[in-house]
Amino acid sequence: MNSEHPQQPLTPEELAQRRKKVRNVVLLRAFLFGLMVAAWWILFAPDSLVDPAMKNPLGIAAGLIAMGAYLYFLRDALFPRK
């Protein structure tokens, strides 16, 4: 924080608007992260690691797990404590 330019406290409306914006960004990043993990698993997982018929379901599961883990670790940004 720069001591030359102190920040003004946010009004309740500004704080609510900022939290909504942060929540949307976190949800979008979680979705894109899950999509990347699922796509990598489906497209690049070696056949020696997983049966080719199971690549799609396991890729989707891996993407959902990655998305859930991302959201879990950023839960304070989604649901701030009072």
Phi, psi and omega per residue, in radians:
M1 nan 2.359 -3.095
N2 -1.507 2.168 -3.093
S3 -1.326 -0.301 3.127
E4 -1.286 -0.523 -3.116
H5 -2.155 1.468 -3.133
P6 -1.169 2.499 -3.128
Q7 -1.489 2.487 3.088
Q8 -1.435 2.520 3.070
P9 -1.113 2.536 -3.125
L10 -1.404 2.541 3.031
T11 -1.269 2.810 3.121
P12 -1.000 -0.614 3.113
E13 -1.181 -0.756 3.118
E14 -1.145 -0.683 3.120
L15 -1.125 -0.746 3.103
A16 -1.121 -0.714 3.128
Q17 -1.140 -0.731 3.131
R18 -1.146 -0.729 3.114
R19 -1.095 -0.683 3.111
K20 -1.130 -0.721 3.127
K21 -1.123 -0.778 3.115
V22 -1.099 -0.733 3.133
R23 -1.060 -0.753 3.126
N24 -1.125 -0.710 3.134
V25 -1.157 -0.743 -3.140
V26 -1.116 -0.753 3.131
L27 -1.138 -0.713 3.106
L28 -1.123 -0.779 3.121
R29 -1.124 -0.652 3.107
A30 -1.122 -0.758 3.123
F31 -1.096 -0.792 -3.132
L32 -1.158 -0.652 3.090
F33 -1.123 -0.799 3.093
G34 -1.076 -0.688 3.110
L35 -1.121 -0.716 3.112
M36 -1.119 -0.771 -3.135
V37 -1.126 -0.779 3.131
A38 -1.092 -0.758 -3.139
A39 -1.122 -0.733 3.116
W40 -1.075 -0.797 -3.100
W41 -1.080 -0.781 -3.097
I42 -1.190 -0.727 -3.026
L43 -1.537 -0.574 -2.948
F44 -2.109 -0.056 3.122
A45 -1.156 2.315 -3.100
P46 -1.197 2.544 -3.142
D47 -1.145 -0.398 3.097
S48 -1.261 -0.346 -3.135
L49 -1.510 -0.640 -3.049
V50 -2.536 2.550 3.083
D51 -1.087 2.354 -3.110
P52 -0.977 -0.532 3.136
A53 -1.261 -0.338 -3.112
M54 -1.717 0.022 -3.104
K55 -1.085 -0.794 -3.106
N56 -1.129 -0.918 3.140
P57 -1.089 -0.671 3.126
L58 -1.239 -0.585 3.074
G59 -1.136 -0.753 3.108
I60 -1.131 -0.737 3.115
A61 -1.103 -0.744 3.124
A62 -1.106 -0.694 3.102
G63 -1.131 -0.735 3.119
L64 -1.151 -0.700 3.112
I65 -1.136 -0.749 3.119
A66 -1.103 -0.744 3.125
M67 -1.124 -0.752 3.122
G68 -1.122 -0.700 3.116
A69 -1.142 -0.716 3.106
Y70 -1.068 -0.809 3.138
L71 -1.179 -0.608 3.128
Y72 -1.095 -0.777 -3.103
F73 -1.312 -0.304 3.086
L74 -1.920 0.458 -3.088
R75 -1.117 -0.480 3.092
D76 -1.184 -0.510 3.087
A77 -1.289 -0.543 3.130
L78 -1.431 -0.731 -3.084
F79 -2.261 1.412 -3.077
P80 -1.118 2.550 3.103
R81 -1.370 2.545 -3.103
K82 -1.499 nan nan
